[in-house]
């Protein structure tokens, strides 16, 4: 509990009490007082988004994320909310399922990509669960049937009708549970089977777009492999699906009926709402912001690579995993708190600094995925909501890291206020040179998660644990994933093997950690002064590679040596200019 929360000051007005209840619900704390600071109570960017969406939903007010970041405490936030205007966004409604159901903008992009590359597994979303204990197969099958009935997105297929792509919601769509026995399998054999299962292709027109496979390792040991196509799911949807599946299984295995909270809308309703809202003027407002921020020349980030960029990227990739220890993590959290930024903002700034130091470029653009669930009605849906933002940082020779932090903070908060514009519409508006050799607008991605991956659940007689294995695809040149854990930060660097060797990426990861250590010690340093090299590399460059001593005829002067060489090879070229 923070020192501020110990000095509890009870909310007084009805508005303060409502907001205190929202904070307590999102932060999972017992009570919130007027002098409590949201971020000191454990808040971060994702939870802040939930606070804004729930406040907007309950009070019908238009509110920016910045208002929460700039509030010192609940009292400040309540004062900002009191000044907010009425929301202009349309209300969600359940649309008639008998009419043609359009795609969301994100689904439209996925439909195009699937038609372009139907043999690609780059947009498959996997989840693997290790189930140890007595498994009730009938209860598991019933749980999937209930889950598919609950979420229309899991019963959806797609087709082209003239110039319009539409989604078809089936009344029922059986998803078979395929069982395969792997007796005495090693972890490596299990991993290979999981990867092979995930790589099987989907047919977006026929469906289903959820595939379930159960690997039987023994009587009381199984691995459940779930694979979805991105057109009906995203990273936020995966834990929703797993959590609901576990709740349903617990009920069916014990003969109890589980009542999950009602879903106020389904994904098709969101798709219609999104188009209505964006076409009513919101698209132009947000597009104007992004055009101003990112317009002009769209340069490619050119990192030193081991091979030239191929004309067509293969999407083959490898992932390097590492950890930031608890001491470094706590130091970085301290820097973030002192500079009024989140850990996400600090890690993004450090990554952009690394890319700047590696490339020498002064305009560094990084893609950042966002949940894009800014409305409370969308929080518990399985569907494709995630959007991609392009966050730009500008560098110069005198820039200090502390100043870069404020630049990144400003950029991130502005981007949050303009997060609904679909990435594909931004690409269309900016019209970068299209190429199959790289992604448009950015070539490097950063993704930060505040929750722990691979969490475990315990049911009577059954232990459930999430598995996380290395993938073999890369949508971008380089992707940095960070995930906060109790003991530190889990990190993975996924890279395109078309461009980089493992040794190069390992060296890059060491340089990033050295950079973070320098930031933790002296965040006021100029970026050019922050350390990249470790002691061993510095010794190698300064001393081992600098051993240039060579014997030469020291009894003669330099002009005499030149004369002697000219006499030996009078017709050889001496100097070339230009």
C-alpha positions as CSV (number, residue, x, y, z in Angstrom):
1,X,0.0,0.0,0.0
2,X,1.4,3.4,-0.9
3,X,2.1,6.1,1.7
4,X,-0.5,8.3,0.0
5,X,-3.2,5.6,0.5
6,X,-2.4,5.3,4.2
7,X,-3.5,8.9,4.6
8,X,-7.0,8.1,3.5
9,X,-9.3,11.0,2.7
10,X,-12.8,9.8,1.9
11,X,-14.5,11.0,-1.4
12,X,-17.2,13.5,-0.6
13,X,-19.3,14.3,-3.7
14,X,-21.3,11.8,-5.8
15,X,-18.8,12.3,-8.7
16,X,-15.8,11.6,-6.4
17,X,-17.5,8.5,-5.0
18,X,-18.3,7.2,-8.5
19,X,-14.7,7.7,-9.7
20,X,-13.3,6.2,-6.5
21,X,-15.4,3.1,-7.2
22,X,-14.1,2.9,-10.8
23,X,-10.5,3.2,-9.7
24,X,-11.0,0.5,-7.0
25,X,-12.6,-1.9,-9.4
26,X,-9.9,-1.5,-12.1
27,X,-7.0,-1.5,-9.6
28,X,-8.5,-4.3,-7.5
29,X,-8.0,-2.4,-4.3
30,X,-10.4,-2.1,-1.3
31,X,-10.8,1.7,-1.3
32,X,-9.5,4.8,-3.0
33,X,-9.2,8.2,-1.3
34,X,-9.1,11.7,-2.6
35,X,-5.3,12.0,-2.1
36,X,-4.4,8.7,-3.8
37,X,-2.4,8.7,-7.0
38,X,-3.5,6.3,-9.7
39,X,-0.1,5.1,-10.7
40,X,1.2,4.7,-7.2
41,X,-1.6,2.4,-6.5
42,X,-0.4,0.1,-9.3
43,X,-1.9,1.8,-12.4
44,X,-0.3,1.6,-15.8
45,X,-1.3,2.6,-19.4
46,X,-3.7,-0.3,-20.0
47,X,-5.5,0.1,-16.7
48,X,-5.7,3.9,-17.3
49,X,-7.5,3.1,-20.6
50,X,-10.0,1.0,-18.7
51,X,-10.6,3.8,-16.2
52,X,-11.3,6.2,-19.0
53,X,-13.6,3.8,-20.9
54,X,-15.6,3.0,-17.7
55,X,-15.9,6.6,-16.7
56,X,-17.1,7.4,-20.3
57,X,-19.6,4.6,-20.1
58,X,-21.0,5.4,-16.7
59,X,-21.1,9.2,-17.0
60,X,-21.5,9.6,-20.8
61,X,-18.6,12.1,-20.9
62,X,-15.8,12.6,-23.4
63,X,-12.6,12.2,-21.6
64,X,-8.9,12.0,-22.6
65,X,-6.2,9.7,-21.2
66,X,-4.1,12.8,-20.6
67,X,-6.6,14.0,-17.9
68,X,-5.7,10.9,-15.8
69,X,-1.9,11.2,-16.4
70,X,-1.9,14.8,-15.4
71,X,-3.9,14.4,-12.3
72,X,-1.9,14.2,-9.0
73,X,-4.7,12.3,-7.2
74,X,-8.3,11.4,-7.3
75,X,-9.4,14.9,-6.4
76,X,-7.6,16.4,-9.4
77,X,-9.1,13.7,-11.7
78,X,-12.6,14.4,-10.4
79,X,-12.1,18.2,-11.1
80,X,-11.0,17.3,-14.6
81,X,-14.0,15.0,-15.2
82,X,-16.3,17.7,-13.9
83,X,-15.1,20.0,-16.8
84,X,-15.6,17.3,-19.5
85,X,-18.1,17.6,-22.2
86,X,-20.9,15.2,-23.2
87,X,-19.7,12.3,-25.4
88,X,-20.3,12.8,-29.1
89,X,-19.8,9.1,-30.0
90,X,-22.9,7.2,-31.1
91,X,-24.3,4.6,-28.7
92,X,-23.9,0.9,-29.4
93,X,-26.9,-0.9,-30.8
94,X,-27.5,-4.5,-31.8
95,X,-27.9,-4.5,-35.6
96,X,-30.2,-6.7,-37.6
97,X,-28.4,-10.0,-38.4
98,X,-30.6,-10.5,-41.5
99,X,-28.8,-7.7,-43.4
100,X,-25.3,-7.9,-45.0
101,X,-22.9,-7.5,-42.1
102,X,-19.8,-5.4,-43.1
103,X,-16.3,-6.0,-41.8
104,X,-14.5,-3.7,-39.4
105,X,-11.6,-1.8,-40.9
106,X,-9.1,-4.2,-39.3
107,X,-11.0,-7.3,-40.6
108,X,-11.1,-5.7,-44.1
109,X,-7.3,-5.5,-44.1
110,X,-7.0,-9.1,-42.9
111,X,-9.4,-10.2,-45.7
112,X,-7.2,-8.5,-48.2
113,X,-4.0,-10.0,-46.9
114,X,-5.5,-13.5,-46.8
115,X,-6.6,-13.2,-50.4
116,X,-3.1,-11.9,-51.3
117,X,-1.3,-14.7,-49.4
118,X,-3.7,-17.6,-48.5
119,X,-0.8,-19.9,-47.8
120,X,0.7,-17.7,-45.0
121,X,0.4,-18.6,-41.3
122,X,1.8,-15.2,-40.3
123,X,-1.6,-14.1,-38.8
124,X,-2.4,-17.2,-36.8
125,X,-2.8,-16.6,-33.0
126,X,-1.8,-19.7,-30.9
127,X,-2.3,-20.6,-27.2
128,X,-1.1,-23.8,-25.6
129,X,-2.1,-25.0,-22.1
130,X,-0.5,-27.8,-20.1
131,X,-3.2,-29.8,-18.3
132,X,-1.9,-32.0,-15.4
133,X,-4.4,-34.1,-13.6
134,X,-7.6,-35.9,-14.3
135,X,-9.2,-34.4,-17.5
136,X,-12.9,-34.6,-18.1
137,X,-13.0,-34.8,-21.9
138,X,-16.8,-34.4,-22.1
139,X,-16.7,-31.3,-19.9
140,X,-14.0,-29.8,-22.1
141,X,-16.1,-30.4,-25.3
142,X,-19.1,-28.9,-23.6
143,X,-17.1,-25.9,-22.6
144,X,-15.9,-25.2,-26.1
145,X,-19.5,-25.6,-27.4
146,X,-20.7,-23.0,-24.8
147,X,-17.8,-20.6,-25.6
148,X,-18.5,-20.8,-29.4
149,X,-22.2,-20.1,-28.8
150,X,-21.4,-17.2,-26.5
151,X,-19.1,-15.4,-29.0
152,X,-20.4,-14.8,-32.5
153,X,-16.8,-14.1,-33.7
154,X,-16.0,-17.8,-33.2
155,X,-18.9,-18.8,-35.5
156,X,-18.1,-16.3,-38.2
157,X,-16.8,-16.8,-41.7
158,X,-16.3,-14.4,-44.6
159,X,-17.1,-14.0,-48.3
160,X,-17.0,-11.5,-51.1
161,X,-20.4,-10.2,-52.3
162,X,-19.7,-8.0,-55.3
163,X,-17.4,-5.2,-54.2
164,X,-18.2,-5.7,-50.5
165,X,-16.7,-8.3,-48.1
166,X,-19.3,-9.5,-45.6
167,X,-19.1,-11.6,-42.4
168,X,-21.4,-14.6,-42.1
169,X,-22.5,-15.5,-38.6
170,X,-23.5,-19.1,-38.4
171,X,-26.2,-20.2,-36.0
172,X,-23.9,-23.0,-35.0
173,X,-20.4,-24.0,-36.2
174,X,-19.0,-27.2,-34.8
175,X,-15.4,-27.1,-33.9
176,X,-14.0,-30.6,-33.6
177,X,-11.7,-31.5,-30.7
178,X,-8.9,-33.5,-32.4
179,X,-7.1,-35.9,-30.0
180,X,-3.6,-37.2,-30.7
181,X,-1.5,-39.5,-28.4
182,X,2.2,-38.7,-27.8
183,X,3.4,-41.2,-25.3
184,X,6.7,-40.3,-23.5
185,X,7.2,-37.3,-25.7
186,X,10.1,-34.9,-24.9
187,X,9.5,-31.1,-24.6
188,X,11.1,-30.7,-28.0
189,X,8.7,-33.2,-29.6
190,X,5.8,-31.5,-27.9
191,X,7.0,-28.1,-29.2
192,X,7.3,-29.4,-32.8
193,X,3.8,-30.9,-32.7
194,X,2.4,-27.6,-31.4
195,X,4.2,-25.6,-34.1
196,X,3.0,-27.9,-36.8
197,X,-0.6,-27.6,-35.5
198,X,-0.4,-23.8,-35.4
199,X,1.0,-23.7,-39.0
200,X,-2.0,-25.5,-40.5
201,X,-3.9,-23.0,-42.8
202,X,-7.4,-21.6,-42.3
203,X,-10.0,-21.1,-45.0
204,X,-11.7,-17.8,-44.1
205,X,-14.7,-18.6,-46.4
206,X,-15.4,-22.1,-44.9
207,X,-14.2,-21.8,-41.4
208,X,-14.1,-22.6,-38.5
209,X,-11.5,-20.0,-37.6
210,X,-10.8,-21.6,-34.2
211,X,-9.0,-24.9,-34.2
212,X,-8.6,-27.1,-31.1
213,X,-6.2,-30.0,-30.6
214,X,-5.5,-32.1,-27.5
215,X,-2.1,-33.8,-27.2
216,X,-2.4,-36.8,-24.8
217,X,1.0,-37.3,-23.2
218,X,-0.3,-39.6,-20.5
219,X,-3.4,-40.5,-18.5
220,X,-3.1,-37.4,-16.4
221,X,-1.0,-35.2,-18.7
222,X,-2.3,-33.3,-21.8
223,X,-1.4,-30.2,-23.9
224,X,-4.4,-28.2,-25.3
225,X,-3.5,-26.3,-28.4
226,X,-5.8,-23.4,-29.5
227,X,-5.3,-21.6,-32.8
228,X,-7.3,-18.7,-34.1
229,X,-7.0,-16.6,-37.2
230,X,-6.3,-12.9,-36.5
231,X,-9.5,-11.8,-38.4
232,X,-11.6,-13.0,-35.4
233,X,-9.2,-12.5,-32.5
234,X,-6.3,-10.6,-31.1
235,X,-3.9,-10.7,-28.2
236,X,-6.4,-9.3,-25.7
237,X,-8.9,-11.9,-26.7
238,X,-6.7,-14.9,-25.9
239,X,-6.8,-14.5,-22.1
240,X,-10.5,-13.8,-22.3
241,X,-11.1,-17.0,-24.1
242,X,-8.8,-19.1,-21.8
243,X,-10.4,-17.6,-18.6
244,X,-13.9,-18.2,-19.8
245,X,-13.0,-21.7,-21.0
246,X,-11.6,-22.5,-17.5
247,X,-14.7,-21.2,-15.8
248,X,-17.0,-23.2,-18.1
249,X,-14.9,-26.3,-17.6
250,X,-15.0,-26.0,-13.9
251,X,-18.8,-25.8,-13.9
252,X,-19.4,-28.7,-16.4
253,X,-16.8,-31.0,-14.7
254,X,-18.7,-30.5,-11.4
255,X,-22.2,-30.7,-12.8
256,X,-22.8,-27.0,-12.1
257,X,-24.2,-24.4,-14.6
258,X,-21.9,-21.4,-14.9
259,X,-23.4,-18.0,-15.7
260,X,-20.9,-15.7,-17.4
261,X,-21.7,-12.0,-17.5
262,X,-24.0,-11.0,-20.4
263,X,-22.3,-9.5,-23.4
264,X,-24.0,-6.2,-24.2
265,X,-23.0,-6.4,-27.9
266,X,-21.2,-8.7,-30.3
267,X,-18.3,-8.0,-32.7
268,X,-20.6,-7.3,-35.7
269,X,-22.3,-4.6,-33.7
270,X,-18.9,-3.0,-33.0
271,X,-17.9,-3.2,-36.7
272,X,-21.1,-1.3,-37.7
273,X,-20.6,1.2,-34.8
274,X,-17.0,1.9,-35.8
275,X,-17.9,2.7,-39.4
276,X,-20.8,5.0,-38.3
277,X,-18.6,6.9,-35.9
278,X,-15.6,7.3,-38.2
279,X,-17.7,8.3,-41.2
280,X,-19.5,11.0,-39.1
281,X,-16.3,13.1,-39.0
282,X,-14.1,11.4,-36.4
283,X,-11.9,9.9,-39.2
284,X,-11.1,13.4,-40.5
285,X,-10.2,14.7,-37.1
286,X,-7.9,11.9,-36.2
287,X,-6.4,11.7,-39.7
288,X,-5.5,15.4,-39.6
289,X,-3.5,14.7,-36.4
290,X,-1.6,11.7,-37.8
291,X,-0.9,13.4,-41.2
292,X,0.7,16.4,-39.4
293,X,2.8,14.1,-37.2
294,X,3.9,11.6,-39.8
295,X,3.5,13.4,-43.2
296,X,6.4,14.1,-45.5
297,X,9.2,11.7,-46.4
298,X,8.7,8.1,-45.3
299,X,12.2,6.9,-44.8
300,X,13.0,3.2,-44.1
301,X,14.8,2.4,-40.8
302,X,18.2,1.1,-42.0
303,X,19.8,-1.0,-39.2
304,X,23.2,-2.5,-39.9
305,X,22.2,-6.0,-41.1
306,X,24.1,-9.2,-42.0
307,X,22.5,-9.4,-45.4
308,X,20.9,-7.0,-47.9
309,X,17.1,-6.7,-47.7
310,X,15.5,-9.2,-50.1
311,X,13.0,-7.9,-52.7
312,X,10.3,-10.0,-51.0
313,X,10.3,-10.6,-47.3
314,X,9.9,-14.2,-46.3
315,X,8.5,-13.5,-42.8
316,X,10.9,-16.2,-41.5
317,X,12.0,-15.3,-38.0
318,X,13.6,-16.4,-34.7
319,X,13.0,-15.2,-31.2
320,X,15.7,-14.4,-28.6
321,X,14.5,-14.5,-24.9
322,X,16.2,-12.7,-22.0
323,X,15.4,-11.2,-18.6
324,X,15.9,-7.8,-16.9
325,X,16.7,-8.6,-13.3
326,X,14.7,-7.2,-10.4
327,X,17.4,-4.7,-9.4
328,X,17.5,-3.1,-12.9
329,X,13.7,-3.2,-13.2
330,X,13.2,-1.4,-9.8
331,X,15.8,1.2,-10.8
332,X,14.0,1.8,-14.1
333,X,10.6,2.0,-12.3
334,X,12.1,4.6,-10.0
335,X,13.4,6.7,-13.0
336,X,9.9,6.4,-14.6
337,X,8.2,7.6,-11.5
338,X,10.5,10.5,-10.9
339,X,9.9,11.7,-14.5
340,X,6.1,11.1,-14.4
341,X,6.1,8.5,-17.2
342,X,5.1,4.9,-17.3
343,X,7.5,2.0,-17.6
344,X,6.1,1.5,-21.1
345,X,7.2,5.0,-22.1
346,X,10.6,4.6,-20.6
347,X,11.3,1.3,-22.4
348,X,10.0,2.7,-25.7
349,X,12.3,5.7,-25.3
350,X,15.3,3.4,-24.6
351,X,14.5,1.3,-27.6
352,X,14.2,4.3,-29.9
353,X,17.5,5.5,-28.5
354,X,19.1,2.1,-29.4
355,X,17.7,2.3,-32.9
356,X,19.0,5.9,-33.3
357,X,22.5,5.0,-32.1
358,X,22.6,1.9,-34.4
359,X,21.2,3.7,-37.6
360,X,22.4,7.2,-37.1
361,X,19.0,8.4,-38.3
362,X,17.3,11.3,-36.5
363,X,13.7,10.3,-37.2
364,X,12.9,7.0,-35.5
365,X,9.4,5.5,-36.0
366,X,8.3,2.5,-34.1
367,X,5.0,0.6,-34.5
368,X,3.2,0.0,-31.2
369,X,0.1,-2.2,-31.0
370,X,-2.8,-0.9,-28.8
371,X,-5.8,-2.9,-27.5
372,X,-8.1,-0.2,-28.9
373,X,-10.9,-1.2,-26.5
374,X,-11.8,2.3,-25.5
375,X,-15.4,1.5,-24.9
376,X,-16.5,-0.6,-21.9
377,X,-18.8,-2.7,-24.1
378,X,-15.9,-4.2,-25.9
379,X,-13.7,-5.2,-22.9
380,X,-15.0,-8.9,-22.8
381,X,-15.5,-9.6,-26.5
382,X,-13.4,-12.0,-28.5
383,X,-12.6,-10.2,-31.7
384,X,-10.1,-8.2,-33.7
385,X,-9.9,-4.8,-32.1
386,X,-6.1,-4.2,-31.8
387,X,-4.8,-1.3,-33.8
388,X,-1.3,-0.2,-34.6
389,X,0.1,3.3,-33.9
390,X,3.3,4.8,-35.3
391,X,5.2,6.7,-32.6
392,X,7.9,9.0,-33.8
393,X,10.9,10.3,-31.8
394,X,13.1,13.1,-33.1
395,X,16.8,13.1,-32.1
396,X,19.6,15.7,-32.2
397,X,23.2,15.7,-30.9
398,X,22.4,17.6,-27.7
399,X,19.3,15.7,-26.6
400,X,19.3,14.3,-23.1
401,X,17.4,11.1,-22.2
402,X,15.3,12.9,-19.7
403,X,14.2,15.3,-22.4
404,X,13.5,12.4,-24.8
405,X,11.3,10.9,-22.0
406,X,9.1,13.9,-22.0
407,X,8.9,13.9,-25.8
408,X,7.9,10.2,-25.8
409,X,5.3,10.9,-23.0
410,X,3.8,13.7,-25.0
411,X,3.7,11.6,-28.2
412,X,2.2,8.6,-26.4
413,X,-0.6,10.6,-24.8
414,X,-1.5,12.4,-28.0
415,X,-1.5,9.1,-29.8
416,X,-4.0,7.6,-27.2
417,X,-6.4,10.5,-28.0
418,X,-6.2,9.6,-31.7
419,X,-6.0,5.8,-31.5
420,X,-9.2,4.9,-33.3
421,X,-8.0,5.7,-36.8
422,X,-7.3,2.3,-38.5
423,X,-3.7,1.8,-39.4
424,X,-4.6,0.8,-42.9
425,X,-6.4,4.1,-43.5
426,X,-3.3,6.0,-42.3
427,X,-1.2,4.0,-44.8
428,X,-3.7,4.9,-47.6
429,X,-3.6,8.6,-46.7
430,X,0.2,8.9,-46.4
431,X,0.8,6.8,-49.5
432,X,4.3,5.5,-48.7
433,X,6.2,3.7,-51.5
434,X,4.7,0.2,-51.4
435,X,7.2,-2.7,-51.4
436,X,7.0,-6.4,-50.6
437,X,10.5,-6.0,-49.0
438,X,9.3,-4.2,-45.9
439,X,6.2,-3.1,-44.0
440,X,4.9,0.4,-44.6
441,X,5.4,3.4,-42.3
442,X,7.6,1.4,-39.8
443,X,9.9,-1.6,-39.8
444,X,10.4,-2.2,-36.1
445,X,7.7,-2.8,-33.4
446,X,7.6,-2.5,-29.6
447,X,5.0,-4.2,-27.5
448,X,4.8,-3.9,-23.7
449,X,2.5,-5.9,-21.4
450,X,1.9,-5.1,-17.8
451,X,0.5,-8.6,-17.0
452,X,2.3,-11.8,-16.6
453,X,2.2,-14.3,-19.4
454,X,1.9,-18.0,-19.0
455,X,-0.1,-17.7,-15.8
456,X,-1.4,-20.9,-14.1
457,X,-4.8,-21.9,-12.8
458,X,-5.7,-24.6,-10.3
459,X,-9.0,-26.5,-10.4
460,X,-10.0,-29.4,-8.2
461,X,-7.8,-32.3,-9.5
462,X,-6.4,-30.3,-12.5
463,X,-3.5,-27.9,-12.8
464,X,-3.6,-25.6,-15.9
465,X,-0.5,-23.7,-17.0
466,X,0.1,-21.6,-20.1
467,X,3.0,-22.6,-22.3
468,X,5.0,-20.1,-24.4
469,X,7.4,-21.4,-27.1
470,X,9.6,-19.7,-29.6
471,X,7.9,-18.8,-32.9
472,X,9.4,-19.0,-36.3
473,X,7.8,-16.0,-38.0
474,X,8.6,-12.3,-38.1
475,X,6.2,-9.7,-39.5
476,X,8.8,-6.9,-39.1
477,X,12.6,-6.5,-39.2
478,X,12.7,-6.5,-35.4
479,X,10.1,-6.7,-32.6
480,X,10.9,-6.0,-29.0
481,X,8.3,-7.6,-26.6
482,X,8.5,-6.7,-22.9
483,X,6.3,-8.2,-20.1
484,X,6.4,-7.1,-16.5
485,X,6.7,-9.9,-13.9
486,X,7.2,-9.9,-10.1
487,X,10.9,-10.7,-10.4
488,X,11.7,-8.4,-13.3
489,X,10.9,-7.9,-17.0
490,X,10.7,-10.8,-19.5
491,X,12.0,-9.7,-22.9
492,X,12.0,-11.3,-26.3
493,X,13.6,-9.9,-29.5
494,X,12.0,-11.4,-32.6
495,X,14.0,-10.8,-35.8
496,X,13.8,-11.4,-39.5
497,X,16.4,-14.1,-40.4
498,X,16.4,-12.6,-43.9
499,X,18.4,-9.7,-42.4
500,X,20.0,-10.7,-39.1
501,X,22.0,-13.5,-37.6
502,X,21.5,-14.6,-34.0
503,X,25.0,-13.3,-33.0
504,X,24.0,-9.8,-34.2
505,X,20.8,-9.7,-32.3
506,X,22.5,-11.0,-29.2
507,X,25.0,-8.2,-29.4
508,X,22.1,-5.7,-29.9
509,X,20.3,-7.0,-26.8
510,X,23.5,-6.6,-24.8
511,X,23.9,-3.0,-26.0
512,X,20.2,-2.3,-25.0
513,X,20.8,-3.6,-21.5
514,X,24.0,-1.5,-21.2
515,X,21.9,1.4,-22.3
516,X,19.2,0.7,-19.7
517,X,21.9,0.4,-17.0
518,X,23.2,3.8,-18.0
519,X,19.7,5.3,-18.0
520,X,19.0,3.9,-14.5
521,X,22.2,5.5,-13.2
522,X,22.1,8.8,-15.0
523,X,19.0,9.6,-17.0
524,X,20.1,13.2,-17.4
525,X,22.9,12.2,-19.7
526,X,23.1,13.1,-23.4
527,X,22.0,10.2,-25.5
528,X,25.4,10.1,-27.2
529,X,27.1,9.6,-23.8
530,X,24.9,6.7,-22.7
531,X,26.9,3.5,-22.8
532,X,26.3,0.8,-25.4
533,X,29.5,-1.2,-25.1
534,X,30.3,-3.6,-22.2
535,X,33.7,-3.8,-20.6
536,X,34.8,-6.7,-22.8
537,X,33.8,-5.0,-26.1
538,X,35.4,-1.8,-25.0
539,X,38.6,-3.6,-24.3
540,X,38.5,-5.4,-27.6
541,X,38.0,-2.2,-29.6
542,X,40.4,0.0,-27.8
543,X,43.2,-2.5,-27.3
544,X,42.9,-5.8,-29.1
545,X,41.8,-4.4,-32.4
546,X,44.2,-1.4,-32.0
547,X,47.4,-3.4,-31.9
548,X,48.6,-1.9,-35.2
549,X,52.3,-2.0,-34.5
550,X,54.4,-3.1,-37.5
551,X,58.1,-3.3,-38.2
552,X,59.4,-1.0,-40.9
553,X,62.8,0.3,-42.0
554,X,63.2,2.9,-39.3
555,X,66.7,4.0,-40.5
556,X,65.1,5.8,-43.5
557,X,62.8,8.8,-43.6
558,X,59.2,8.6,-45.1
559,X,60.2,10.4,-48.4
560,X,63.0,7.9,-48.9
561,X,60.6,5.0,-48.5
562,X,58.2,6.5,-51.0
563,X,61.0,7.0,-53.5
564,X,62.1,3.4,-53.1
565,X,58.6,2.1,-53.7
566,X,58.2,4.3,-56.8
567,X,61.4,2.9,-58.2
568,X,60.2,-0.7,-57.6
569,X,56.7,-0.1,-59.3
570,X,57.0,3.0,-61.5
571,X,53.8,2.2,-63.4
572,X,51.5,1.5,-60.4
573,X,48.7,3.9,-59.5
574,X,49.8,6.0,-56.5
575,X,46.6,7.9,-55.6
576,X,43.0,7.8,-56.7
577,X,40.7,10.8,-56.1
578,X,36.9,10.8,-56.4
